[in-house]
Amino acid sequence: MKSVCSFGEICVKTERLSLCAGRPVGIKKHGLSIRDAAKGRLVVGDSASFRNGERREMPLEIERKFLTCSDAWRQNSVGSTRLRDGLIASNGEKKVRVRIANDQAFLTIKGTRIGISREEFEYQIPLADGEHMLESQCDGLIVTKTRHFVLEEGFTFEVDVYEGVLEGIVIAEAELTHLEQPFPRPGWLGEEVTGQENYRKINMLKDRIARSIT
């Protein structure tokens, strides 16, 4: 069911959660404080989270990535947010990233991937600091994309449509609460690219930049 939230934006309500599609917000659902909807992470309290209605301990990120084979996902898109990501530092698979999501900024540290999971720590920072980091700390390694929240059988996919240098790339992410969590396989979901080096953002960006100067 769709409704208008306090920000005048579209919200999606299911039996288990309310997801504001416009920006990270704090809302109340069944007495729980839920925030950071733009990233797709639903946080309860300080150390536990709910994702698609299930509980998992923070700060573990478990996700699978797919290409899309059609635009049919747009039919079930319930909202979107514009993201700007900048890479500050990396060491193998470990990285430090700054993200601007609408009018909020976040600093994220991601650990080494083990299978489809890895540790992830994310902290909100002042917007002015985030903007400054994008300009001064990322050496041009910045990607812009629109993240669409796509509801399929009660499960929320995040479909990223890239812009600028990475225009034409569309990747769907299924963020899970545990390794064996089942999720729907809609017809628009294409080849799985989880863990493939050529679909890491930094590698996609470097490849496109190299092509543009040759």
SEKOLVO-585433 format. One line per 10 residues: number of its first residue (from 1); for each residue x, y, z of N, C-alpha, C. Coordinates in nm, 3 decimals. Each point is the difference from the previous one (the first is absolute). Layout:
NUM> X Y Z X Y Z X Y Z | ...
***
This chain:
1> 0.084 -0.119 0.000 -0.084 0.119 0.000 0.088 0.123 0.000 | -0.032 0.099 -0.082 0.078 0.123 -0.008 -0.070 0.109 0.080 | 0.081 0.085 0.062 -0.053 0.114 0.072 0.102 0.111 -0.006 | -0.037 0.120 0.046 0.091 0.112 0.000 0.057 0.017 0.139 | 0.134 0.003 0.011 0.064 0.012 0.130 0.008 0.146 0.040 | 0.061 0.025 0.115 0.006 0.135 0.054 0.084 0.094 -0.085 | 0.082 -0.057 -0.089 0.080 0.082 -0.091 -0.074 0.027 -0.130 | -0.125 -0.047 -0.012 -0.075 0.019 -0.123 0.043 -0.094 -0.110 | 0.066 -0.111 0.037 0.050 -0.094 -0.098 -0.074 -0.131 0.014 | 0.013 -0.084 -0.102 -0.071 -0.126 0.000 0.065 -0.100 0.093
11> -0.081 -0.063 0.084 0.047 -0.109 0.085 -0.070 -0.128 -0.043 | 0.064 -0.111 0.026 -0.059 -0.130 -0.028 -0.015 -0.073 0.132 | -0.120 -0.049 0.026 -0.024 -0.070 0.124 -0.036 -0.145 -0.028 | 0.070 -0.091 0.065 -0.034 -0.141 -0.005 -0.042 -0.041 0.140 | -0.026 -0.127 0.020 -0.042 -0.045 0.132 0.110 0.015 0.102 | 0.126 -0.002 -0.043 0.111 -0.003 0.094 0.078 0.129 0.010 | -0.005 0.087 -0.101 0.085 0.117 0.007 -0.058 0.113 -0.081 | 0.047 0.120 0.027 -0.029 0.117 -0.082 0.132 0.047 -0.059 | 0.004 0.017 -0.130 0.123 0.042 -0.068 -0.026 0.132 -0.070 | 0.067 0.104 0.044 -0.012 0.129 -0.067 0.094 -0.002 -0.118
21> -0.053 0.022 -0.119 0.079 -0.013 -0.122 0.076 0.126 -0.034 | -0.023 0.109 0.071 0.061 0.124 -0.042 0.135 0.030 0.060 | 0.019 -0.025 0.130 0.125 0.037 0.066 0.012 -0.077 0.130 | 0.122 0.000 0.063 0.011 -0.063 0.131 -0.084 0.078 0.100 | -0.089 -0.066 0.071 -0.086 0.067 0.095 -0.012 -0.085 0.124 | -0.045 0.061 0.109 -0.033 -0.074 0.120 -0.150 -0.011 0.009 | -0.053 -0.119 0.007 -0.144 -0.022 0.010 -0.026 -0.104 0.106 | -0.126 -0.013 0.039 -0.038 -0.099 0.099 -0.090 -0.105 -0.065 | 0.031 -0.126 0.024 -0.081 -0.111 -0.050 0.001 -0.108 0.105 | -0.116 -0.032 0.055 -0.010 -0.102 0.104 0.093 0.032 0.117
31> 0.015 0.131 0.032 0.081 0.041 0.113 0.149 -0.003 -0.024 | 0.045 -0.022 -0.126 0.141 -0.009 -0.031 0.046 0.125 -0.072 | 0.121 0.044 0.028 0.057 0.115 -0.070 0.072 -0.049 -0.123 | -0.041 0.044 -0.118 0.057 -0.048 -0.126 0.058 0.119 -0.075 | 0.124 -0.013 -0.049 0.061 0.111 -0.073 0.086 -0.053 -0.114 | 0.054 0.093 -0.080 0.093 -0.031 -0.109 -0.067 -0.080 -0.110 | -0.120 0.041 -0.041 -0.070 -0.071 -0.106 0.065 0.019 -0.135 | 0.073 0.111 -0.021 0.061 0.022 -0.131 0.103 -0.106 -0.032 | 0.066 -0.053 0.103 0.096 -0.106 -0.025 -0.069 -0.135 -0.004 | -0.124 -0.006 0.046 -0.069 -0.126 0.004 0.022 -0.075 0.129
41> 0.075 0.059 0.094 0.024 -0.068 0.127 -0.098 0.054 0.102 | -0.066 -0.090 0.071 -0.094 0.039 0.102 0.064 -0.029 0.135 | 0.025 0.104 0.080 0.076 -0.016 0.122 -0.092 0.016 0.119 | 0.007 -0.092 0.096 -0.079 0.007 0.121 0.095 0.012 0.117 | -0.014 0.109 0.078 0.093 0.021 0.111 0.138 0.029 -0.052 | 0.102 -0.046 0.075 0.137 0.030 -0.035 0.074 -0.117 -0.062 | -0.046 -0.123 0.021 0.084 -0.112 -0.040 -0.075 -0.112 -0.070 | -0.122 0.022 -0.040 -0.074 -0.105 -0.069 -0.074 0.060 -0.117 | -0.030 -0.079 -0.101 -0.070 0.054 -0.117 -0.105 -0.096 -0.050 | -0.094 0.058 -0.073 -0.101 -0.078 -0.069 0.016 0.027 -0.149
51> -0.005 -0.103 -0.081 0.007 0.017 -0.145 -0.104 -0.094 -0.059 | -0.097 0.056 -0.072 -0.109 -0.080 -0.054 -0.069 -0.081 0.110 | -0.012 0.065 0.118 -0.078 -0.059 0.105 0.072 -0.099 0.088 | 0.130 -0.023 -0.020 0.072 -0.096 0.081 0.112 0.069 0.076 | 0.038 -0.056 0.115 0.097 0.062 0.088 0.140 -0.057 -0.025 | 0.101 0.089 -0.001 0.138 -0.045 -0.005 0.086 0.096 0.078 | 0.111 -0.047 0.049 0.092 0.083 0.076 0.084 0.085 -0.096 | 0.022 0.125 0.039 0.089 0.087 -0.074 0.143 -0.037 0.036 | 0.100 0.036 -0.078 -0.008 0.077 -0.123 0.028 -0.085 -0.123 | -0.054 -0.120 -0.011 0.030 -0.089 -0.111 -0.086 0.033 -0.121
61> 0.066 0.020 -0.115 -0.070 0.020 -0.127 0.000 -0.131 -0.077 | -0.119 -0.046 -0.038 -0.013 -0.122 -0.081 -0.082 0.038 -0.123 | 0.062 -0.004 -0.117 -0.073 0.042 -0.119 0.041 -0.081 -0.123 | -0.095 -0.009 -0.092 0.026 -0.063 -0.129 -0.036 0.099 -0.109 | 0.081 0.002 -0.106 -0.018 0.098 -0.107 -0.035 -0.069 -0.131 | -0.086 0.065 -0.076 -0.047 -0.055 -0.127 -0.006 0.110 -0.106 | 0.019 -0.041 -0.125 -0.034 0.087 -0.111 -0.151 -0.007 -0.019 | -0.053 0.091 -0.078 -0.143 -0.005 -0.033 -0.014 -0.032 -0.147 | -0.102 -0.078 -0.034 -0.019 -0.038 -0.140 -0.117 0.074 -0.065 | -0.066 0.088 0.074 -0.106 0.083 -0.057 -0.027 0.114 0.097
71> -0.086 0.092 -0.042 -0.040 0.111 0.086 -0.130 -0.030 0.075 | -0.042 -0.125 0.002 -0.128 -0.035 0.063 -0.001 0.031 0.150 | 0.117 0.011 0.060 0.007 0.033 0.143 -0.063 0.135 0.031 | -0.002 0.088 -0.100 -0.055 0.134 0.022 -0.147 -0.003 0.039 | -0.070 -0.105 -0.041 -0.142 -0.011 0.031 -0.025 -0.012 0.151 | 0.098 -0.055 0.071 -0.016 -0.018 0.144 0.092 0.091 0.082 | 0.054 0.103 -0.064 0.082 0.096 0.073 -0.089 0.085 0.088 | 0.035 0.008 0.127 -0.083 0.073 0.095 0.065 0.131 0.045 | 0.112 0.034 -0.059 0.068 0.124 0.033 0.146 -0.007 -0.037 | 0.070 0.110 0.015 0.141 0.002 -0.037 0.072 0.110 0.078
81> 0.132 -0.008 -0.001 0.082 0.105 0.059 0.127 0.015 -0.083 | 0.050 0.120 -0.007 0.120 0.028 -0.078 0.122 -0.009 0.091 | 0.101 -0.074 -0.044 0.119 -0.023 0.080 0.125 0.046 -0.073 | 0.094 0.057 0.076 0.133 0.031 -0.051 0.101 -0.067 0.093 | 0.081 -0.089 -0.055 0.097 -0.075 0.078 0.142 0.038 -0.041 | 0.086 0.021 0.099 0.139 0.030 -0.028 0.091 -0.094 0.078 | 0.101 -0.055 -0.067 0.095 -0.089 0.065 0.113 0.082 0.060 | 0.015 -0.009 0.133 0.105 0.073 0.069 0.128 -0.082 0.007 | -0.013 -0.129 0.032 0.118 -0.087 0.012 -0.042 -0.143 -0.022 | 0.094 -0.083 -0.048 -0.027 -0.143 -0.019 0.127 -0.080 0.023
91> -0.020 -0.122 0.046 0.110 -0.094 0.022 -0.055 -0.139 -0.032 | 0.021 -0.044 -0.124 -0.063 -0.123 -0.043 -0.151 0.020 -0.005 | -0.074 -0.085 0.070 -0.146 0.014 0.004 -0.045 0.097 0.109 | 0.088 0.038 0.089 -0.036 0.094 0.105 -0.008 0.140 -0.059 | -0.095 0.079 0.047 -0.009 0.136 -0.054 -0.070 0.094 0.098 | 0.028 0.128 -0.019 -0.066 0.107 0.072 -0.069 0.087 -0.104 | -0.130 0.021 0.018 -0.080 0.072 -0.099 -0.079 0.111 0.068 | -0.018 0.109 -0.073 -0.093 0.104 0.043 -0.119 -0.001 -0.095 | -0.119 0.015 0.056 -0.122 -0.004 -0.082 -0.088 0.119 0.036 | -0.052 0.065 -0.105 -0.103 0.102 0.017 -0.131 -0.061 -0.050
101> -0.097 -0.011 0.089 -0.132 -0.054 -0.033 -0.101 0.111 0.020 | -0.046 0.059 -0.111 -0.087 0.118 0.007 0.070 0.108 0.083 | -0.051 0.032 0.118 0.060 0.108 0.077 0.069 -0.050 0.127 | 0.046 -0.126 -0.002 0.073 -0.054 0.112 0.130 -0.065 -0.049 | 0.099 -0.005 0.090 0.131 -0.055 -0.036 0.037 -0.112 0.097 | 0.072 -0.100 -0.054 0.039 -0.116 0.080 0.145 -0.039 -0.033 | 0.072 -0.042 0.102 0.134 -0.056 -0.017 -0.010 -0.149 0.027 | 0.048 -0.082 -0.096 -0.016 -0.145 0.009 0.135 -0.069 -0.010 | 0.022 -0.097 0.087 0.120 -0.084 -0.005 -0.045 -0.143 -0.026 | 0.053 -0.061 -0.106 -0.036 -0.137 -0.036 0.123 -0.090 0.010
111> -0.020 -0.118 0.059 0.109 -0.094 0.019 0.016 -0.095 -0.117 | 0.089 -0.097 0.018 0.025 -0.101 -0.103 -0.121 -0.092 -0.013 | -0.036 -0.031 -0.122 -0.115 -0.086 -0.026 0.035 -0.145 0.027 | -0.088 -0.068 0.071 0.010 -0.144 0.022 -0.125 -0.061 -0.060 | 0.015 -0.060 -0.117 -0.118 -0.048 -0.072 -0.081 0.120 -0.047 | -0.126 0.008 0.046 -0.085 0.113 -0.039 -0.021 0.097 0.116 | 0.079 -0.012 0.104 -0.018 0.087 0.116 0.130 0.069 0.038 | -0.012 0.112 0.070 0.115 0.070 0.055 -0.047 0.099 0.104 | 0.092 0.042 0.084 -0.034 0.099 0.101 -0.017 0.137 -0.065 | -0.093 0.075 0.053 -0.025 0.134 -0.050 -0.038 0.091 0.115
121> 0.069 0.114 0.009 -0.026 0.099 0.104 -0.036 0.131 -0.070 | -0.111 0.059 0.039 -0.046 0.122 -0.065 -0.041 0.103 0.104 | 0.045 0.125 -0.024 -0.025 0.108 0.096 -0.048 0.123 -0.075 | -0.106 0.062 0.051 -0.045 0.125 -0.059 0.095 0.111 0.040 | 0.031 0.087 -0.095 0.089 0.113 0.023 -0.067 0.126 -0.050 | 0.047 0.117 0.039 -0.060 0.124 -0.051 0.006 0.006 -0.153 | -0.105 0.051 -0.060 -0.007 0.007 -0.146 0.117 0.080 -0.057 | 0.035 0.111 0.063 0.110 0.082 -0.051 0.131 -0.078 0.000 | 0.021 -0.085 0.103 0.120 -0.082 0.004 0.000 -0.101 -0.114 | -0.115 -0.061 -0.025 -0.010 -0.096 -0.108 0.028 0.063 -0.136
131> -0.056 0.117 -0.023 0.023 0.070 -0.127 0.149 0.033 -0.015 | 0.062 0.045 0.108 0.143 0.033 -0.006 0.084 -0.124 -0.028 | -0.034 -0.113 0.062 0.073 -0.124 -0.024 -0.012 -0.043 -0.146 | -0.118 0.013 -0.058 -0.017 -0.036 -0.142 0.093 0.083 -0.088 | 0.010 0.128 0.033 0.079 0.090 -0.083 0.151 -0.016 0.022 | 0.041 -0.028 0.123 0.142 0.009 0.033 0.069 -0.133 0.028 | -0.076 -0.105 0.028 0.062 -0.125 0.046 -0.018 -0.119 -0.094 | -0.072 0.016 -0.109 -0.037 -0.117 -0.082 0.072 -0.008 -0.134 | 0.083 0.096 -0.032 0.082 -0.003 -0.122 -0.082 -0.029 -0.125 | -0.121 0.052 -0.004 -0.084 -0.020 -0.119 -0.069 -0.134 -0.007
141> 0.023 -0.088 0.098 -0.062 -0.133 -0.001 -0.138 0.009 0.064 | -0.092 0.063 -0.074 -0.136 0.027 0.048 -0.100 -0.059 -0.098 | -0.099 -0.067 0.052 -0.106 -0.053 -0.085 -0.133 0.060 0.045 | -0.086 0.023 -0.099 -0.134 0.053 0.026 -0.102 -0.101 -0.051 | -0.102 -0.024 0.079 -0.100 -0.098 -0.040 -0.132 0.032 0.068 | -0.107 -0.053 -0.056 -0.131 0.007 0.063 -0.035 -0.139 0.048 | -0.028 -0.012 0.126 -0.037 -0.130 0.059 -0.152 -0.009 0.006 | -0.053 -0.101 -0.065 -0.144 -0.024 -0.001 -0.033 -0.115 0.096 | -0.103 0.018 0.080 -0.046 -0.104 0.090 -0.112 -0.076 -0.068 | 0.024 -0.129 -0.024 -0.093 -0.080 -0.080 -0.056 -0.111 0.088
151> -0.131 0.002 0.018 -0.066 -0.095 0.089 -0.052 -0.119 -0.080 | 0.051 -0.119 0.034 -0.041 -0.124 -0.066 -0.036 -0.104 0.107 | -0.127 -0.034 0.008 -0.047 -0.103 0.094 0.044 0.030 0.143 | -0.007 0.127 0.039 0.036 0.040 0.135 0.148 0.021 0.023 | 0.082 -0.024 -0.102 0.146 0.017 0.011 0.040 0.125 -0.076 | 0.090 0.079 0.057 0.043 0.124 -0.064 0.136 -0.017 -0.066 | 0.002 0.007 -0.133 0.125 0.007 -0.076 0.042 0.146 -0.011 | 0.130 0.023 -0.010 0.052 0.132 -0.028 0.062 -0.003 -0.140 | -0.058 0.074 -0.091 0.047 0.001 -0.138 0.071 0.133 -0.025 | 0.130 -0.009 -0.026 0.082 0.120 -0.021 0.017 0.027 -0.148
161> -0.044 0.119 -0.041 0.016 0.045 -0.138 0.109 0.107 0.000 | 0.113 -0.034 -0.060 0.117 0.088 0.004 -0.009 0.111 -0.104 | 0.067 0.111 0.032 0.001 0.117 -0.087 0.143 0.040 -0.031 | 0.015 0.102 -0.082 0.132 0.053 -0.029 0.090 -0.100 -0.069 | 0.120 -0.018 0.052 0.099 -0.089 -0.061 -0.053 -0.143 -0.010 | -0.083 -0.042 0.097 -0.051 -0.137 0.003 -0.140 -0.013 -0.058 | -0.041 0.098 -0.078 -0.134 -0.003 -0.059 -0.021 -0.128 -0.080 | -0.117 -0.060 0.016 -0.034 -0.123 -0.070 0.010 -0.124 0.087 | 0.067 0.012 0.115 0.013 -0.114 0.091 -0.116 0.001 0.099 | -0.066 -0.114 0.014 -0.111 -0.017 0.094 0.027 -0.127 0.080
171> 0.006 0.011 0.131 0.028 -0.114 0.086 -0.104 -0.007 0.111 | -0.055 -0.120 0.019 -0.098 -0.024 0.106 0.069 -0.069 0.118 | -0.028 0.047 0.119 0.059 -0.059 0.121 -0.110 -0.058 0.087 | 0.028 -0.119 0.053 -0.087 -0.062 0.099 0.079 -0.006 0.130 | -0.035 0.085 0.095 0.070 0.002 0.128 -0.074 -0.092 0.096 | 0.072 -0.097 0.056 -0.061 -0.108 0.077 0.032 0.011 0.148 | -0.079 -0.071 0.079 0.022 -0.002 0.145 0.084 -0.120 0.042 | 0.004 -0.104 -0.081 0.085 -0.116 0.027 0.030 -0.071 -0.131 | 0.101 -0.082 -0.001 0.052 -0.057 -0.123 -0.102 -0.084 -0.076 | -0.089 -0.065 0.072 -0.095 -0.090 -0.065 -0.137 0.062 -0.020
181> -0.012 0.129 0.021 -0.131 0.064 -0.013 -0.051 -0.012 -0.144 | -0.121 -0.054 -0.020 -0.056 -0.007 -0.135 -0.052 0.137 -0.043 | -0.001 0.024 -0.130 -0.057 0.124 -0.053 -0.054 -0.028 -0.139 | -0.094 0.080 -0.046 -0.063 -0.027 -0.130 0.097 0.017 -0.116 | -0.032 -0.064 -0.111 0.079 0.012 -0.124 -0.093 0.050 -0.111 | -0.030 0.129 -0.001 -0.088 0.054 -0.104 0.063 -0.014 -0.138 | -0.082 0.004 -0.103 0.047 -0.022 -0.136 0.102 0.100 -0.048 | 0.000 0.120 0.059 0.095 0.104 -0.043 0.140 -0.018 0.059 | 0.014 -0.093 0.097 0.128 -0.023 0.065 0.089 -0.085 -0.091 | 0.117 0.053 -0.034 0.088 -0.067 -0.095 0.113 -0.076 0.064
191> 0.115 0.000 -0.066 0.118 -0.075 0.045 0.050 0.050 0.135 | 0.037 -0.093 0.087 0.057 0.039 0.128 0.147 0.036 -0.019 | 0.040 0.114 0.059 0.138 0.046 -0.013 0.065 0.021 0.137 | -0.058 -0.059 0.102 0.056 0.010 0.135 0.146 -0.045 0.001 | 0.086 0.085 0.051 0.141 -0.037 0.014 0.084 0.013 -0.125 | -0.061 0.035 -0.113 0.078 0.014 -0.123 0.076 0.133 0.003 | 0.130 -0.009 -0.019 0.086 0.117 0.012 -0.037 0.111 -0.098 | -0.041 -0.037 -0.120 -0.030 0.104 -0.100 -0.127 0.077 0.031 | -0.079 -0.047 0.100 -0.120 0.074 0.039 0.014 0.071 0.134 | 0.123 0.005 0.052 0.025 0.089 0.113 -0.002 0.143 -0.051
201> -0.059 0.091 0.076 -0.016 0.137 -0.048 0.132 0.063 -0.040 | 0.103 -0.020 0.082 0.128 0.062 -0.030 0.057 -0.052 -0.132 | -0.017 -0.129 -0.027 0.051 -0.056 -0.124 -0.082 0.045 -0.121 | -0.133 0.009 0.017 -0.083 0.051 -0.109 0.039 0.143 -0.033 | 0.025 0.080 0.104 0.034 0.140 -0.021 0.134 0.014 -0.070 | 0.100 -0.075 0.047 0.132 0.009 -0.061 -0.003 -0.047 -0.145 | -0.080 -0.104 -0.028 -0.011 -0.051 -0.137 -0.061 0.104 -0.093 | -0.107 0.065 0.044 -0.064 0.101 -0.084 0.090 0.121 -0.021 | 0.071 0.040 0.105 0.090 0.114 -0.014 0.114 -0.033 -0.097 | 0.053 -0.122 0.010 0.107 -0.040 -0.091 -0.049 -0.002 -0.143
211> -0.121 -0.047 -0.023 -0.056 -0.002 -0.135 -0.018 0.139 -0.057 | -0.036 0.094 0.088 -0.029 0.136 -0.048 0.124 0.075 -0.043 | 0.119 -0.046 0.045 0.123 0.073 -0.036 0.085 -0.075 -0.101 | -0.053 -0.112 -0.052 0.077 -0.074 -0.102 -0.062 0.021 -0.137
***
